[in-house]
């Protein structure tokens, strides 16, 4: 059991290190799409159709609004 726990800890540390190194070099941890952006293989590109919503979300966050208190966007 202690061998398995040490192996699990070691694997976890290796994954954390790889994620950190990827972030430092500008690579995303996951290739899941982030709203407002698309990954082109080298970096994120802004999706212009979604840029207005992303800007609104950031402005509301900086103004101190919580997600639950945000007004709904009109489509």
N, C-alpha and C positions, 0 to 999 in steps of 0.2 A: 504494500500500500504506500509506503513512504517513497519507494522508487517511482511509482506512478505519479504521486503528487509532485515530486521534483521534476519529472519529465513534463508535466502540465505547466508548472511554473516557468520552466526553461522555454517552452514553446510560446507561452504568453509574452515573455520578455523579448523573444526574437520577433514576434509579430509587432509588438509596440515599437521596437527599434526600426523595423522596416517601414511602418506607417510614418514615423517621425522623419525618417530620411526622405521618404517620398514627398511629404509636405515641404520640407526644406528645399527640395529641388523643384517645387511647383507642381507636383503631380497629385491628382486627387486620390484619396484612399479608396474610393469606390467609383465605378463608372456609372452609377445611378445618375440620372439626369437631375440637375438642380433647376428649379423653376426659374426661368429668365435667362438661363445659360445652356449652352451645348458644348460638349467636349469634342474638339476637332482632332484629338490625338496628341496635340502638343500643349494646348491651353484651352481655357474656357472662352467661348465667344458669346457675346450678348445676343439674345433673341429679341429683335426689335419689337415684335408684337407683344411681348411680355414685359418690356422695359418699363412701361408706365406703371404697371402694378408693382414691380419690384421697387421702383423709386418711391411710390406711395407707402409701401410697407416699411422701408427704411426711415422715411420721414416721420411716420407715426411712432416707430420704435424710439427714435431720437427725441421725440416730443414727450416720451414717457408713457405712451399707451401700451397696455397689455393686449395680447392677442384677443382675449375675450371681450375687450371693450372696443375693438376696431369696428367702424361702420362697414357695412357690406358694399363691395364694389358693384357698380351697375355694368352689366354686360352689353 
